């Protein structure tokens, strides 16, 4: 779902969202304050992103679509729902061995904020297997007017 290169290798995005996923190199990185709106707490956002990553990975393993729906835009949810249904009810178990999260930036696109969070770490997808490294970027959006919370709108793997 979110992590497995073996099971899911394509980019899941909503129009216009993947433009925020550009890597920030050390040569061209803006000052940290310019990557975030005034008052945005990147450390707290990353903390909650890690909690949600773990919760959503477990929900995916169990095939709990209702849990996942609460955290995703309708377009991304439709993609994930199709993937879960294609498994035919087969359960899976992913152990999140280590997990890091870095908020890359928060930008305004039209009437929404879009945040990009890079996750990396080690995952074990089979009981006796060695943990493997993974990396992916989640794109989350929230209306500028604040009438709803952050929703995952895209997942870029690799």
Beta strands, then each sheet from edge to edge (+ up, - down):
strand 1: 95-109
strand 2: 112-124
strand 3: 132-143
strand 4: 151-157
sheet 1: 1+ 2- 3+ 4-
end
